[in-house]
């Protein structure tokens, strides 16, 4: 079975191909404006480089967020459109859980894994996970939009943890929390999305926004200002 996976929830979109025996190829697009809009072009390059025909794909896995509103919609629309065209199933996976899968590889001792995505607006999307004896991840703190200082306090209370993700550096330093070294732990891996689906089952292909998009926030603000005038 060949799985095509993609995540466009962050400014660093990622795509991958995975077979029954493991990874085939993985590609990050880099932190460029509008990177999510280049997904189809990047997918064409990925398939060509790996020597895999798009008609060879048996299933698609897409990150459902949380993350950028536009990015998530682009990724999901791409996955659903391709799945419909090929007549194959499309599965969802949590972008934060994918980060946590990578975080497990850099944790020390019994550290928890705190997965953090920059949510803009002076917030982060974040959750804390524990790896069990069987390698399964369980939620210690459920995914939510946080003020960085509030998340730091909650994560510190949960226990020593390693911070991973592009929002990790935004979390204030506290005793018991450390930011993972290097670049790799802070990028979502599309292969990790496949791992979550194969080990923990798929999620519905529905966006995990965790908060209202900017346009809706602005609309409600205008309504509130008009009512108070």
Backbone as a chain_set.jsonl record, in Angstrom:
{"seq": "XXXXXXXXXXXXXXXXXXXXXXXXXXXXXXXXXXXXXXXXXXXXXXXXXXXXXXXXXXXXXXXXXXXXXXXXXXXXXXXXXXXXXXXXXXXXXXXXXXXXXXXXXXXXXXXXXXXXXXXXXXXXXXXXXXXXXXXXXXXXXXXXXXXXXXXXXXXXXXXXXXXXXXXXXXXXXXXXXXXXXXXXXXXXXXXXXXXXXXXXXXXXXXXXXXXXXXXXXXXXXXXXXXXXX", "coords": {"N": [[0.838, -1.198, 0.0], [0.541, 2.202, -0.839], [0.877, 5.353, 0.559], [-0.031, 8.704, 0.302], [0.839, 11.64, 1.886], [0.17, 14.791, 3.431], [0.702, 18.03, 4.894], [-0.382, 21.229, 5.548], [-0.657, 23.07, 7.527], [1.06, 24.822, 8.75], [3.552, 27.458, 8.124], [5.467, 25.958, 6.848], [4.922, 23.82, 4.675], [4.512, 20.27, 4.122], [5.115, 17.211, 2.394], [4.716, 13.724, 1.702], [5.565, 10.343, 0.724], [4.687, 7.079, 1.517], [5.321, 3.658, 1.991], [4.345, 0.188, 2.576], [6.605, -0.861, 3.73], [7.866, 1.263, 4.844], [9.15, 4.704, 4.826], [9.1, 6.422, 1.661], [9.636, 8.862, 0.37], [10.11, 12.294, 1.339], [9.178, 15.722, 1.516], [9.813, 19.076, 2.231], [8.498, 22.364, 1.877], [9.553, 24.749, 2.701], [9.777, 27.902, 4.487], [7.937, 29.974, 3.05], [5.947, 32.672, 1.825], [2.594, 31.88, 1.002], [3.158, 29.228, 0.565], [1.582, 26.953, 0.811], [-0.012, 27.032, -1.409], [1.481, 25.988, -3.398], [1.37, 23.304, -3.344], [0.37, 21.287, -5.116], [2.139, 21.505, -7.289], [4.501, 20.865, -5.955], [3.869, 18.267, -5.185], [3.794, 16.968, -7.628], [6.503, 17.068, -8.275], [7.516, 15.524, -6.159], [6.383, 12.958, -6.606], [7.499, 12.393, -9.108], [10.272, 12.38, -8.531], [10.403, 10.231, -6.785], [9.685, 8.171, -8.381], [7.097, 7.233, -8.508], [3.833, 6.69, -9.635], [0.92, 8.734, -9.663], [-1.408, 7.313, -9.794], [-0.74, 5.024, -8.47], [-1.157, 5.406, -5.833], [-2.763, 4.447, -2.832], [-4.13, 5.479, -0.655], [-4.805, 8.569, 1.116], [-3.439, 10.805, 3.469], [-4.084, 13.56, 5.482], [-3.063, 16.462, 7.262], [-5.064, 17.903, 9.743], [-4.831, 20.156, 11.191], [-4.378, 21.801, 14.38], [-3.772, 25.154, 12.996], [-2.801, 27.521, 10.479], [-5.624, 29.104, 9.08], [-6.178, 29.421, 6.266], [-4.148, 27.792, 5.192], [-4.774, 25.203, 6.212], [-7.224, 24.741, 4.93], [-6.424, 24.708, 2.246], [-4.765, 22.421, 2.166], [-6.592, 20.381, 2.908], [-8.529, 20.613, 0.901], [-6.999, 19.965, -1.32], [-6.3, 17.295, -0.72], [-8.842, 16.047, -0.532], [-9.875, 16.544, -3.091], [-8.038, 15.172, -4.728], [-8.334, 12.606, -3.701], [-11.0, 12.073, -4.396], [-10.818, 12.155, -7.173], [-9.161, 9.965, -7.672], [-10.554, 7.963, -6.488], [-10.043, 6.942, -3.919], [-9.571, 6.379, -0.338], [-9.539, 9.096, 2.056], [-7.857, 10.223, 4.874], [-7.823, 11.842, 8.076], [-5.411, 13.468, 10.257], [-3.984, 14.618, 13.307], [-2.178, 17.624, 13.374], [-0.718, 18.531, 15.566], [-0.315, 16.148, 16.98], [1.328, 14.853, 15.191], [3.621, 16.425, 15.39], [4.253, 15.745, 18.016], [4.953, 13.074, 17.751], [7.459, 13.286, 16.527], [8.694, 14.643, 18.596], [8.94, 12.749, 20.583], [11.231, 11.41, 19.884], [13.285, 13.021, 20.724], [13.067, 13.424, 23.386], [14.0, 13.292, 26.859], [14.599, 10.856, 29.289], [11.768, 10.571, 31.329], [10.366, 12.638, 30.214], [7.577, 14.64, 29.218], [5.94, 15.448, 26.093], [5.593, 18.51, 24.628], [3.754, 19.887, 22.2], [3.814, 22.573, 20.0], [2.391, 25.104, 18.088], [2.799, 28.068, 16.269], [0.306, 30.367, 16.565], [-0.158, 32.904, 15.782], [-1.493, 36.235, 16.481], [-0.516, 36.606, 19.058], [-0.713, 34.147, 20.319], [-0.572, 30.566, 20.892], [-1.108, 27.368, 19.409], [-1.442, 24.486, 21.193], [-0.529, 21.411, 22.878], [-0.07, 18.755, 25.268], [1.633, 15.69, 25.522], [1.957, 12.242, 26.557], [4.17, 9.529, 26.26], [3.374, 6.153, 26.188], [4.225, 2.853, 27.571], [3.918, 1.162, 25.409], [4.485, 2.755, 23.321], [2.423, 4.333, 22.483], [0.714, 7.482, 22.205], [-0.721, 9.601, 24.619], [-3.065, 12.132, 25.555], [-2.143, 14.666, 27.755], [-2.549, 17.328, 28.236], [-5.13, 18.751, 26.534], [-5.452, 19.748, 23.058], [-5.492, 23.244, 22.382], [-6.051, 26.803, 21.976], [-3.73, 29.022, 23.265], [-2.526, 31.661, 25.415], [0.931, 32.25, 25.395], [2.271, 32.398, 27.947], [0.373, 31.362, 29.679], [0.16, 28.762, 28.755], [2.725, 27.865, 29.314], [2.666, 27.818, 32.114], [0.688, 25.856, 32.574], [1.821, 23.609, 31.323], [4.176, 23.315, 32.78], [3.143, 22.614, 35.259], [2.199, 20.112, 34.641], [4.421, 18.509, 34.386], [7.97, 17.756, 33.759], [8.97, 18.634, 30.459], [9.626, 18.451, 26.92], [9.751, 20.918, 24.464], [8.388, 21.221, 21.261], [8.043, 22.282, 17.837], [7.003, 25.071, 15.71], [6.194, 27.075, 17.36], [7.465, 26.785, 19.73], [9.568, 28.376, 20.738], [8.231, 30.605, 21.542], [7.096, 30.153, 23.962], [7.38, 31.048, 27.306], [10.391, 30.594, 29.162], [10.594, 28.191, 31.681], [11.27, 26.419, 34.736], [11.808, 23.049, 34.14], [10.787, 22.968, 31.612], [12.02, 22.619, 28.35], [13.353, 23.669, 25.222], [13.511, 21.789, 22.307], [16.575, 20.899, 20.732], [18.016, 21.849, 17.547], [16.623, 21.783, 14.155], [14.867, 19.883, 13.054], [12.985, 18.716, 15.004], [11.09, 20.701, 15.151], [9.586, 20.865, 12.923], [6.686, 19.77, 11.243], [6.187, 16.422, 10.382], [5.178, 14.711, 7.535], [5.291, 12.005, 7.327], [4.977, 11.284, 9.957], [2.305, 11.839, 10.296], [1.184, 9.726, 8.847], [2.073, 7.637, 10.44], [0.582, 8.088, 12.795], [-2.03, 7.6, 11.885], [-1.828, 4.913, 11.146], [-1.216, 3.667, 13.535], [-2.904, 4.663, 15.537], [-5.323, 5.059, 14.374], [-7.523, 6.79, 12.033], [-8.512, 10.296, 11.933], [-11.568, 12.199, 11.472], [-11.896, 13.939, 8.363], [-11.89, 16.843, 8.989], [-11.517, 20.273, 9.705], [-9.416, 21.331, 12.372], [-9.701, 23.99, 13.838], [-9.695, 25.356, 16.304], [-10.09, 27.978, 17.089], [-11.863, 30.973, 16.076], [-11.635, 32.069, 12.637], [-9.664, 34.868, 11.348], [-11.266, 36.629, 9.779], [-13.853, 36.143, 10.712], [-13.595, 36.834, 13.404], [-13.08, 39.58, 13.122], [-15.497, 40.383, 11.978], [-17.341, 39.895, 14.048], [-16.301, 41.672, 15.902], [-16.834, 44.126, 14.657], [-19.622, 44.068, 14.737], [-20.043, 44.105, 17.506], [-18.931, 46.588, 18.13], [-20.666, 48.228, 16.711], [-23.029, 47.775, 18.069], [-22.471, 48.945, 20.452], [-22.307, 51.569, 19.899]], "CA": [[0.0, 0.0, 0.0], [1.266, 3.474, -0.886], [0.126, 6.459, 1.153], [0.416, 10.073, 0.069], [0.485, 12.432, 3.064], [0.536, 16.206, 3.349], [0.258, 18.935, 5.956], [-0.176, 22.63, 5.173], [-1.171, 23.853, 8.65], [2.064, 25.793, 9.169], [4.236, 28.068, 6.976], [6.4, 25.001, 6.253], [4.156, 22.659, 4.203], [5.304, 19.053, 3.949], [4.469, 16.127, 1.666], [5.499, 12.491, 1.796], [5.059, 9.076, 0.228], [5.063, 6.018, 2.451], [4.874, 2.329, 1.595], [4.179, -0.77, 3.672], [7.904, -1.124, 4.352], [8.425, 2.478, 5.427], [9.156, 5.931, 4.018], [9.613, 6.434, 0.293], [10.21, 10.193, 0.161], [9.454, 13.378, 2.081], [9.584, 17.007, 0.957], [9.335, 20.309, 2.873], [8.528, 23.46, 0.911], [10.259, 25.898, 3.248], [8.933, 28.977, 5.006], [7.734, 31.006, 2.044], [4.552, 33.095, 1.756], [1.795, 31.163, 0.015], [3.736, 27.91, 0.288], [0.533, 25.956, 0.679], [-0.596, 27.093, -2.749], [2.377, 25.281, -4.315], [1.338, 21.899, -2.97], [0.221, 20.403, -6.271], [3.405, 21.535, -8.019], [5.464, 20.103, -5.16], [3.483, 16.856, -5.23], [4.244, 16.471, -8.937], [7.95, 16.862, -8.153], [7.742, 14.417, -5.228], [6.062, 11.701, -7.282], [8.484, 12.164, -10.155], [11.566, 12.045, -7.932], [10.307, 8.921, -6.14], [9.353, 7.162, -9.379], [5.777, 6.694, -8.171], [2.729, 7.29, -10.384], [-0.157, 9.127, -8.766], [-2.398, 6.237, -9.811], [-0.277, 3.95, -7.59], [-1.497, 5.747, -4.444], [-3.918, 3.706, -2.321], [-4.845, 6.281, 0.335], [-4.231, 9.882, 1.382], [-3.536, 11.29, 4.849], [-3.898, 15.012, 5.503], [-3.095, 17.107, 8.565], [-6.29, 18.69, 9.896], [-4.564, 21.279, 12.069], [-4.626, 23.235, 14.18], [-2.782, 25.929, 12.272], [-3.331, 28.624, 9.703], [-6.938, 28.832, 8.508], [-6.069, 29.231, 4.826], [-3.296, 26.638, 4.93], [-5.519, 23.967, 6.469], [-8.233, 24.582, 3.878], [-5.732, 24.317, 1.011], [-4.345, 21.03, 2.29], [-7.736, 19.483, 2.916], [-9.143, 20.65, -0.425], [-6.12, 19.2, -2.214], [-6.429, 15.875, -0.391], [-10.175, 15.562, -0.875], [-10.014, 16.553, -4.544], [-7.239, 14.081, -5.291], [-8.964, 11.356, -3.296], [-12.193, 11.868, -5.207], [-10.411, 11.866, -8.546], [-8.573, 8.632, -7.739], [-11.466, 6.99, -5.894], [-9.368, 6.302, -2.784], [-9.948, 7.007, 0.936], [-8.755, 10.204, 2.61], [-7.917, 10.183, 6.331], [-7.273, 12.995, 8.781], [-4.502, 13.244, 11.384], [-3.705, 15.857, 14.02], [-0.859, 18.213, 13.139], [-0.006, 18.565, 16.845], [0.123, 14.793, 17.296], [2.475, 14.56, 14.325], [4.769, 17.055, 16.043], [4.584, 14.98, 19.215], [5.658, 11.857, 17.323], [8.861, 13.674, 16.389], [9.202, 15.037, 19.903], [9.292, 11.542, 21.341], [12.589, 11.004, 19.516], [14.286, 13.906, 21.337], [12.811, 13.617, 24.816], [14.986, 12.69, 27.761], [13.982, 10.206, 30.435], [10.309, 10.489, 31.354], [9.795, 13.91, 29.795], [6.41, 14.743, 28.359], [6.192, 16.174, 24.848], [4.691, 19.647, 24.426], [3.735, 20.266, 20.783], [3.39, 23.975, 19.985], [2.353, 25.745, 16.772], [2.574, 29.512, 16.329], [-1.063, 30.665, 16.121], [-0.251, 34.351, 15.548], [-2.331, 36.95, 17.453], [0.101, 36.431, 20.376], [-1.19, 32.885, 20.882], [-0.043, 29.327, 20.326], [-1.9, 26.147, 19.493], [-0.521, 23.596, 21.904], [-1.022, 20.268, 23.639], [0.997, 17.986, 25.908], [1.407, 14.257, 25.351], [2.83, 11.286, 27.249], [4.373, 8.274, 25.537], [3.191, 4.992, 27.029], [5.186, 1.76, 27.395], [3.742, 0.56, 24.089], [4.78, 3.764, 22.314], [1.233, 5.113, 22.153], [0.641, 8.815, 22.787], [-1.973, 9.977, 25.276], [-3.133, 13.55, 25.868], [-2.066, 15.139, 29.136], [-3.266, 18.6, 28.084], [-5.78, 18.688, 25.23], [-5.156, 20.86, 22.158], [-6.258, 24.473, 22.571], [-5.335, 28.055, 21.724], [-3.254, 29.514, 24.547], [-1.504, 32.682, 25.576], [2.138, 31.471, 25.68], [2.579, 32.328, 29.378], [-0.593, 30.454, 30.311], [0.526, 27.387, 28.41], [3.942, 27.539, 30.071], [2.268, 27.49, 33.481], [-0.022, 24.588, 32.562], [2.758, 22.547, 30.97], [5.084, 23.137, 33.907], [2.407, 21.895, 36.301], [2.0, 18.73, 34.205], [5.661, 17.771, 34.58], [9.043, 18.105, 32.828], [8.567, 18.395, 29.065], [10.402, 19.026, 25.829], [8.906, 21.705, 23.581], [8.683, 21.072, 19.835], [7.13, 23.003, 16.97], [7.454, 26.416, 15.362], [5.807, 27.998, 18.421], [8.15, 26.42, 20.977], [10.383, 29.487, 21.235], [7.342, 31.65, 22.056], [6.688, 29.781, 25.315], [8.375, 31.54, 28.271], [11.207, 29.573, 29.812], [10.307, 27.884, 33.087], [11.971, 25.225, 35.178], [11.125, 21.835, 33.736], [10.494, 23.007, 30.18], [13.166, 22.925, 27.511], [13.097, 23.663, 23.794], [14.335, 20.787, 21.626], [17.659, 21.433, 19.911], [17.977, 21.533, 16.126], [15.468, 22.215, 13.368], [13.956, 18.788, 12.717], [11.841, 18.52, 15.907], [10.146, 21.812, 15.088], [8.852, 20.765, 11.661], [5.744, 18.664, 11.156], [6.557, 15.395, 9.413], [4.035, 14.037, 6.918], [5.413, 10.589, 7.661], [4.407, 11.126, 11.293], [0.852, 11.779, 10.105], [0.893, 8.343, 8.45], [2.307, 6.807, 11.632], [-0.56, 8.231, 13.701], [-3.191, 6.919, 11.312], [-1.62, 3.463, 11.141], [-1.124, 3.133, 14.9], [-3.988, 5.11, 16.412], [-6.544, 5.215, 13.607], [-7.68, 8.104, 11.418], [-9.479, 11.28, 12.384], [-12.392, 12.703, 10.364], [-11.263, 15.005, 7.589], [-12.556, 18.075, 9.394], [-10.488, 21.176, 10.218], [-9.321, 21.584, 13.814], [-9.271, 25.383, 13.886], [-9.532, 25.695, 17.722], [-10.584, 29.336, 17.323], [-12.471, 31.548, 14.882], [-10.693, 32.705, 11.709], [-9.541, 36.322, 11.48], [-12.391, 37.329, 9.163], [-15.017, 36.038, 11.595], [-13.296, 37.655, 14.587], [-13.259, 40.984, 12.744], [-16.927, 40.613, 11.77], [-17.972, 39.985, 15.367], [-15.84, 42.9, 16.524], [-17.594, 45.234, 14.065], [-20.981, 43.985, 15.261], [-20.011, 44.561, 18.894], [-18.686, 48.034, 18.142], [-21.869, 48.882, 16.24], [-24.053, 47.699, 19.117], [-22.106, 49.826, 21.554], [-22.284, 52.974, 19.442]], "C": [[0.871, 1.246, 0.0], [0.35, 4.581, -0.379], [0.772, 7.776, 0.77], [-0.071, 10.911, 1.237], [0.937, 13.87, 2.875], [-0.007, 16.963, 4.541], [0.617, 20.355, 5.55], [-0.649, 23.563, 6.289], [-0.211, 24.947, 9.106], [2.72, 26.418, 7.939], [5.276, 27.17, 6.314], [5.632, 23.762, 5.813], [5.075, 21.467, 3.955], [4.459, 18.006, 3.249], [5.342, 14.89, 1.781], [4.784, 11.345, 1.104], [5.572, 7.988, 1.155], [4.495, 4.697, 1.963], [4.694, 1.427, 2.798], [5.478, -0.975, 4.437], [8.545, 0.129, 4.938], [8.426, 3.645, 4.464], [9.711, 5.709, 2.616], [10.299, 7.762, 0.013], [9.422, 11.208, 0.977], [10.032, 14.697, 1.599], [8.961, 18.148, 1.746], [9.474, 21.454, 1.873], [9.252, 24.69, 1.427], [9.295, 27.005, 3.653], [8.848, 30.115, 3.998], [6.259, 31.389, 2.024], [3.8, 32.343, 0.665], [2.315, 29.787, -0.317], [2.683, 26.842, 0.07], [-0.072, 25.91, -0.701], [0.267, 26.361, -3.778], [2.364, 23.782, -4.081], [1.247, 20.982, -4.184], [1.499, 20.354, -7.108], [4.46, 20.705, -7.29], [5.154, 18.61, -5.193], [3.935, 16.224, -6.549], [5.743, 16.168, -8.886], [8.253, 15.658, -7.265], [7.498, 13.076, -5.907], [7.105, 11.374, -8.348], [9.821, 11.722, -9.593], [11.563, 10.637, -7.335], [10.001, 7.805, -7.14], [8.022, 6.481, -9.102], [4.725, 7.418, -9.006], [1.605, 7.63, -9.42], [-1.234, 8.052, -8.708], [-1.986, 5.034, -8.964], [-0.697, 4.181, -6.136], [-2.79, 5.043, -4.027], [-4.743, 4.494, -1.315], [-4.107, 7.597, 0.54], [-4.452, 10.22, 2.844], [-3.234, 12.774, 4.846], [-3.962, 15.529, 6.936], [-4.304, 18.027, 8.661], [-6.09, 19.885, 10.826], [-4.395, 20.826, 13.506], [-3.483, 23.923, 13.437], [-3.443, 27.06, 11.532], [-4.623, 28.252, 8.995], [-6.837, 28.534, 7.012], [-5.255, 27.989, 4.487], [-4.035, 25.326, 5.114], [-6.518, 23.703, 5.351], [-7.586, 24.15, 2.558], [-5.342, 22.841, 1.055], [-5.508, 20.064, 2.202], [-8.427, 19.448, 1.554], [-8.32, 19.847, -1.426], [-6.297, 17.706, -1.988], [-7.779, 15.317, -0.823], [-10.388, 15.522, -2.391], [-9.272, 15.406, -5.198], [-7.855, 12.734, -4.939], [-10.195, 11.042, -4.12], [-11.827, 11.489, -6.64], [-9.882, 10.443, -8.696], [-9.497, 7.543, -7.194], [-10.855, 6.23, -4.737], [-9.724, 7.027, -1.491], [-8.988, 8.123, 1.342], [-8.962, 10.208, 4.118], [-7.321, 11.454, 6.919], [-6.336, 12.574, 9.896], [-4.181, 14.594, 12.009], [-2.291, 16.354, 13.744], [-0.057, 18.269, 14.438], [0.488, 17.174, 17.232], [1.318, 14.39, 16.43], [3.742, 15.193, 14.881], [5.223, 16.239, 17.247], [5.314, 13.687, 18.877], [7.144, 12.148, 17.151], [9.485, 14.04, 17.718], [9.613, 13.862, 20.769], [10.746, 11.145, 21.088], [13.653, 11.842, 20.209], [14.034, 14.124, 22.827], [13.871, 12.88, 25.641], [14.266, 12.088, 28.964], [12.47, 10.108, 30.294], [9.646, 11.8, 30.936], [8.5, 13.717, 29.006], [6.82, 15.469, 27.079], [5.139, 17.267, 24.705], [4.814, 20.096, 22.974], [3.107, 21.65, 20.661], [3.497, 24.542, 18.571], [2.054, 27.227, 16.958], [1.199, 29.829, 15.736], [-1.244, 32.122, 15.727], [-1.145, 34.972, 16.634], [-1.826, 36.776, 18.888], [-0.423, 35.187, 21.102], [-0.432, 31.724, 20.25], [-1.134, 28.267, 20.383], [-0.99, 25.107, 20.127], [-1.257, 22.478, 22.631], [0.179, 19.558, 24.243], [0.631, 16.511, 25.845], [2.394, 13.455, 26.203], [2.948, 10.039, 26.376], [4.236, 7.116, 26.507], [4.22, 3.92, 26.764], [5.108, 1.116, 26.009], [4.014, 1.54, 22.959], [3.597, 4.631, 21.935], [1.28, 6.463, 22.858], [-0.723, 9.033, 23.428], [-1.909, 11.46, 25.626], [-3.034, 13.787, 27.377], [-2.766, 16.488, 29.235], [-3.818, 18.625, 26.664], [-5.426, 19.899, 24.369], [-6.088, 22.043, 22.373], [-5.405, 25.648, 22.125], [-4.998, 28.681, 23.069], [-2.477, 30.817, 24.389], [-0.235, 31.936, 25.977], [2.451, 31.328, 27.17], [1.632, 31.373, 30.093], [-0.258, 29.007, 29.991], [1.772, 26.962, 29.17], [3.588, 27.109, 31.486], [1.586, 26.126, 33.536], [0.922, 23.424, 32.278], [3.729, 22.261, 32.116], [4.418, 22.338, 35.018], [2.231, 20.422, 35.942], [3.251, 17.875, 34.41], [6.73, 18.185, 33.592], [8.665, 17.737, 31.402], [9.558, 19.026, 28.108], [9.425, 19.702, 24.879], [9.351, 21.525, 22.138], [7.645, 21.846, 19.033], [7.576, 24.426, 16.729], [7.016, 27.466, 16.374], [6.54, 27.749, 19.725], [8.916, 27.587, 21.582], [9.528, 30.618, 21.805], [6.916, 31.383, 23.495], [7.753, 30.24, 26.306], [9.118, 30.4, 28.956], [10.804, 29.416, 31.274], [11.073, 26.618, 33.455], [11.162, 23.988, 34.805], [10.731, 21.812, 32.277], [11.764, 23.336, 29.42], [12.765, 22.836, 26.05], [14.043, 22.667, 23.128], [15.385, 21.465, 20.754], [17.477, 21.029, 18.453], [16.694, 21.984, 15.458], [14.427, 21.116, 13.186], [12.781, 18.632, 13.683], [10.765, 19.595, 15.794], [9.371, 21.868, 13.777], [7.893, 19.581, 11.731], [6.227, 17.698, 10.078], [5.291, 14.75, 8.852], [4.083, 12.536, 7.173], [4.86, 10.305, 9.054], [2.887, 11.102, 11.242], [0.437, 10.349, 9.756], [1.041, 7.414, 9.646], [1.117, 6.883, 12.574], [-1.786, 7.5, 13.175], [-3.036, 5.405, 11.406], [-1.585, 2.868, 12.542], [-2.308, 3.49, 15.777], [-5.317, 5.286, 15.688], [-6.708, 6.626, 13.079], [-8.648, 9.002, 12.167], [-10.374, 11.66, 11.199], [-11.65, 13.821, 9.636], [-12.074, 16.287, 7.809], [-11.516, 18.987, 10.029], [-10.568, 21.367, 11.733], [-8.813, 23.016, 13.999], [-8.94, 25.841, 15.311], [-9.927, 27.139, 18.08], [-11.155, 29.867, 16.017], [-11.4, 32.129, 13.958], [-10.718, 34.215, 11.847], [-10.763, 37.052, 10.945], [-13.619, 37.289, 10.066], [-14.816, 36.854, 12.864], [-13.535, 39.131, 14.288], [-14.733, 41.321, 12.542], [-17.647, 40.77, 13.101], [-17.556, 41.26, 16.096], [-16.6, 44.112, 15.986], [-19.026, 45.259, 14.57], [-21.033, 44.528, 16.685], [-19.799, 46.064, 18.98], [-19.919, 48.798, 17.691], [-22.951, 48.874, 17.3], [-23.76, 48.648, 20.262], [-22.118, 51.292, 21.181], [-23.554, 53.716, 19.86]], "O": [[1.836, 1.331, 0.76], [-0.789, 4.725, -0.822], [1.985, 7.942, 0.9], [-1.261, 10.902, 1.553], [1.958, 14.135, 2.24], [-1.03, 16.598, 5.122], [1.772, 20.652, 5.246], [-1.001, 24.713, 6.03], [-0.623, 25.895, 9.774], [2.478, 25.963, 6.821], [5.901, 27.567, 5.331], [5.678, 22.743, 6.502], [6.25, 21.625, 3.626], [3.252, 17.913, 3.47], [6.558, 14.991, 1.939], [3.567, 11.367, 0.922], [6.744, 7.976, 1.53], [3.332, 4.62, 1.569], [4.877, 1.868, 3.932], [5.464, -1.232, 5.641], [9.652, 0.064, 5.473], [7.786, 3.595, 3.413], [10.643, 4.933, 2.405], [11.41, 7.794, -0.517], [8.242, 11.019, 1.269], [11.223, 14.792, 1.306], [7.743, 18.2, 1.919], [10.443, 21.513, 1.115], [9.54, 25.598, 0.646], [8.144, 27.037, 3.216], [9.591, 31.093, 4.082], [5.4, 30.522, 2.188], [4.296, 32.184, -0.45], [1.968, 29.224, -1.356], [2.858, 25.938, -0.747], [-0.589, 24.876, -1.125], [-0.171, 26.14, -4.907], [3.243, 23.067, -4.561], [1.98, 19.996, -4.266], [1.896, 19.288, -7.58], [5.21, 19.947, -7.905], [6.066, 17.784, -5.225], [4.4, 15.084, -6.574], [6.194, 15.14, -9.392], [9.139, 14.861, -7.575], [8.316, 12.162, -5.795], [7.539, 10.229, -8.478], [10.44, 10.794, -10.115], [12.574, 9.936, -7.367], [10.051, 6.626, -6.788], [7.835, 5.306, -9.417], [4.734, 8.647, -9.071], [1.362, 6.894, -8.463], [-1.902, 7.897, -7.685], [-2.786, 4.121, -8.757], [-0.608, 3.275, -5.308], [-3.777, 5.041, -4.763], [-5.928, 4.215, -1.136], [-2.936, 7.727, 0.185], [-5.519, 9.956, 3.396], [-2.235, 13.203, 4.27], [-4.801, 15.097, 7.726], [-4.545, 18.837, 7.767], [-7.053, 20.55, 11.205], [-4.286, 19.636, 13.8], [-2.396, 23.371, 13.269], [-4.524, 27.512, 11.909], [-4.705, 27.193, 8.373], [-7.349, 27.518, 6.543], [-5.626, 27.223, 3.598], [-3.939, 24.433, 4.272], [-6.645, 22.573, 4.88], [-8.14, 23.32, 1.837], [-5.564, 22.104, 0.095], [-5.432, 19.049, 1.51], [-8.862, 18.389, 1.102], [-8.869, 19.139, -2.271], [-6.427, 16.938, -2.941], [-7.851, 14.239, -1.413], [-11.0, 14.592, -2.915], [-9.789, 14.747, -6.1], [-7.897, 11.827, -5.77], [-10.419, 9.894, -4.503], [-12.449, 10.614, -7.241], [-10.118, 9.79, -9.712], [-9.261, 6.353, -7.406], [-11.096, 5.035, -4.57], [-10.142, 8.184, -1.538], [-7.8, 8.098, 1.02], [-10.097, 10.198, 4.594], [-6.428, 12.064, 6.332], [-6.442, 11.466, 10.423], [-4.114, 15.604, 11.308], [-1.325, 15.601, 13.863], [1.159, 18.076, 14.417], [1.593, 17.035, 17.756], [2.209, 13.672, 16.885], [4.811, 14.583, 14.852], [6.42, 16.061, 17.475], [6.19, 13.251, 19.623], [7.99, 11.359, 17.573], [10.666, 13.782, 17.948], [10.525, 13.97, 21.589], [11.411, 10.609, 21.974], [14.81, 11.427, 20.28], [14.722, 14.926, 23.459], [14.539, 11.967, 25.157], [13.424, 12.74, 29.582], [11.954, 9.63, 29.284], [8.486, 12.041, 31.271], [8.353, 12.768, 28.237], [7.911, 16.033, 26.995], [3.941, 16.986, 24.667], [5.849, 20.623, 22.565], [2.003, 21.882, 21.155], [4.551, 24.472, 17.939], [1.158, 27.594, 17.718], [0.957, 29.591, 14.553], [-2.348, 32.539, 15.378], [-1.508, 34.296, 17.597], [-2.619, 36.797, 19.829], [-0.558, 35.173, 22.326], [0.245, 31.869, 19.233], [-1.973, 28.265, 21.284], [0.118, 24.875, 19.644], [-2.44, 22.588, 22.952], [1.308, 19.734, 23.788], [-0.515, 16.126, 26.078], [3.491, 13.912, 26.523], [1.959, 9.554, 25.826], [4.906, 7.091, 27.539], [5.015, 4.046, 25.832], [6.099, 0.593, 25.499], [3.808, 1.221, 21.787], [3.743, 5.566, 21.149], [1.813, 6.582, 23.961], [-1.753, 8.689, 22.848], [-0.844, 11.985, 25.952], [-3.759, 13.177, 28.164], [-3.485, 16.758, 30.197], [-3.06, 18.53, 25.699], [-5.129, 20.967, 24.903], [-7.298, 21.884, 22.526], [-4.199, 25.515, 21.919], [-5.875, 28.852, 23.916], [-1.847, 31.052, 23.357], [-0.308, 31.056, 26.834], [2.853, 30.252, 27.613], [2.04, 30.656, 31.008], [-0.375, 28.13, 30.847], [1.865, 25.82, 29.621], [4.149, 26.142, 32.001], [1.864, 25.326, 34.43], [0.832, 22.376, 32.917], [4.061, 21.107, 32.386], [5.049, 21.486, 35.644], [2.124, 19.575, 36.829], [3.154, 16.661, 34.586], [6.423, 18.915, 32.65], [8.11, 16.666, 31.156], [10.236, 20.0, 28.435], [8.394, 19.13, 24.528], [10.533, 21.656, 21.821], [6.516, 22.043, 19.482], [8.429, 24.944, 17.451], [7.416, 28.625, 16.27], [6.275, 28.419, 20.722], [8.915, 27.77, 22.799], [10.052, 31.5, 22.485], [6.428, 32.286, 24.175], [8.917, 29.863, 26.168], [8.531, 29.369, 29.285], [10.689, 30.398, 32.006], [11.472, 25.845, 32.584], [9.975, 23.894, 35.118], [10.377, 20.758, 31.747], [12.506, 24.238, 29.809], [11.925, 22.014, 25.683], [15.251, 22.706, 23.365], [15.112, 22.483, 20.117], [16.864, 20.004, 18.153], [15.789, 22.503, 16.112], [13.228, 21.396, 13.168], [11.658, 18.43, 13.222], [9.652, 19.416, 16.288], [8.597, 22.795, 13.543], [8.254, 18.513, 12.225], [6.628, 18.118, 8.992], [4.433, 14.296, 9.61], [3.046, 11.875, 7.228], [4.335, 9.221, 9.309], [2.247, 10.426, 12.048], [-0.536, 9.826, 10.299], [0.229, 6.511, 9.843], [0.68, 5.86, 13.1], [-2.501, 6.853, 13.94], [-3.995, 4.695, 11.71], [-1.892, 1.689, 12.721], [-2.683, 2.72, 16.661], [-6.325, 5.622, 16.31], [-6.107, 7.562, 13.608], [-9.491, 8.534, 12.932], [-9.986, 11.465, 10.047], [-10.87, 14.556, 10.241], [-12.824, 16.738, 6.943], [-10.703, 18.517, 10.825], [-11.649, 21.54, 12.295], [-7.634, 23.228, 14.282], [-8.011, 26.624, 15.508], [-10.078, 27.466, 19.257], [-10.947, 29.269, 14.962], [-10.376, 32.624, 14.428], [-11.664, 34.782, 12.392], [-11.25, 37.991, 11.576], [-14.344, 38.278, 10.177], [-15.749, 37.494, 13.349], [-14.119, 39.848, 15.1], [-15.175, 42.415, 12.892], [-18.469, 41.672, 13.265], [-18.353, 41.858, 16.819], [-16.968, 45.011, 16.743], [-19.588, 46.328, 14.807], [-21.926, 45.298, 17.039], [-20.415, 46.737, 19.806], [-20.206, 49.88, 18.205], [-23.707, 49.837, 17.429], [-24.668, 49.103, 20.958], [-21.959, 52.16, 22.039], [-23.703, 54.901, 19.561]]}, "num_chains": 1, "name": "protein.A"}
